[in-house]
Amino acid sequence: MRKYPATLVRVFENKLEAGVDADSDITFDQADLEQATEELDIDVRQVLEIPSAYSSTRALPDEITEHGYVDIEPTDSDDEETYRFIKE
């Protein structure tokens, strides 16, 4: 699996394992992306490029869409750059 999709899938899996509600949007941030790349032992220079590359331009990996999630969008957080997996 390529770096960007693999990272997103790992972030998604980690969130589900942590007990997030899979019936609503799932938020994630830079720390989540960095944790995923470390767990996968892959190098991505700017992890925030990953969600940006998928925001309305690329289809999410099947492992995420099979749960009903269709896109990634930035949140309105003022503290840090956060994103969310959104459902249809």
C-alpha positions as a printed NumPy array, in Angstrom:
array([[  0.   ,   0.   ,   0.   ],
       [  1.271,   3.457,  -0.827],
       [  2.28 ,   5.883,   1.93 ],
       [ -0.644,   8.296,   1.945],
       [ -3.476,   5.746,   1.833],
       [ -1.681,   3.493,   4.314],
       [ -1.289,   6.392,   6.731],
       [ -4.945,   7.367,   6.492],
       [ -6.076,   3.785,   7.03 ],
       [ -3.856,   3.493,  10.112],
       [ -5.188,   6.775,  11.537],
       [ -8.735,   5.537,  10.945],
       [ -8.031,   2.135,  12.529],
       [ -6.358,   3.76 ,  15.535],
       [ -9.374,   5.987,  16.072],
       [-11.775,   3.037,  15.896],
       [ -9.605,   1.045,  18.303],
       [ -9.653,   4.027,  20.679],
       [-13.448,   3.788,  20.732],
       [-14.609,   6.73 ,  18.632],
       [-18.209,   6.683,  17.457],
       [-18.149,   5.25 ,  13.925],
       [-21.597,   6.726,  13.285],
       [-20.3  ,  10.308,  13.243],
       [-17.416,  12.3  ,  11.796],
       [-13.992,  11.302,  13.099],
       [-11.464,  14.06 ,  13.774],
       [ -7.703,  13.699,  13.598],
       [ -4.661,  15.945,  13.677],
       [ -0.966,  16.091,  12.962],
       [ -0.097,  13.967,  16.002],
       [ -2.405,  11.198,  14.755],
       [ -0.743,  11.288,  11.336],
       [  2.743,  11.231,  12.852],
       [  1.823,   8.298,  15.089],
       [  0.53 ,   6.366,  12.067],
       [  3.682,   6.949,  10.016],
       [  5.822,   5.863,  12.972],
       [  3.766,   2.685,  13.449],
       [  4.056,   1.912,   9.737],
       [  7.758,   2.851,   9.682],
       [  7.338,   5.123,   6.681],
       [  8.788,   8.54 ,   6.012],
       [  6.53 ,  11.413,   5.002],
       [  8.131,  14.864,   5.114],
       [  4.984,  16.889,   5.713],
       [  2.246,  14.688,   7.164],
       [ -0.33 ,  17.465,   6.808],
       [ -0.022,  17.1  ,   3.04 ],
       [ -1.812,  13.755,   3.358],
       [ -5.302,  15.001,   4.267],
       [ -4.865,  17.978,   1.964],
       [ -4.206,  15.612,  -0.936],
       [ -7.498,  13.824,  -0.261],
       [ -9.775,  16.758,   0.495],
       [-12.319,  16.469,  -2.342],
       [ -9.726,  15.371,  -4.906],
       [ -9.005,  11.683,  -4.274],
       [-11.206,   8.829,  -3.204],
       [-10.524,   7.555,   0.287],
       [ -9.14 ,   4.028,   0.628],
       [-11.723,   1.226,   0.584],
       [-10.927,   0.347,   4.196],
       [-12.404,   3.727,   5.164],
       [-15.231,   4.064,   2.624],
       [-16.66 ,   0.684,   3.6  ],
       [-17.618,   2.346,   6.896],
       [-19.552,   5.054,   5.053],
       [-16.916,   7.786,   5.072],
       [-16.594,   9.645,   1.786],
       [-14.244,  12.589,   2.247],
       [-11.842,  14.5  ,   4.453],
       [-12.345,  18.139,   5.345],
       [-10.616,  20.598,   7.65 ],
       [-12.351,  21.414,  10.911],
       [-12.958,  24.905,  12.242],
       [-10.437,  24.484,  15.056],
       [ -8.397,  27.591,  15.891],
       [ -5.812,  25.733,  17.969],
       [ -4.205,  23.53 ,  15.345],
       [ -4.764,  22.098,  11.93 ],
       [ -7.305,  19.323,  12.342],
       [ -9.294,  17.329,   9.823],
       [-12.202,  14.94 ,   9.914],
       [-13.394,  11.917,   8.02 ],
       [-16.952,  12.749,   6.984],
       [-19.887,  10.508,   6.181],
       [-22.299,  10.851,   3.281]])
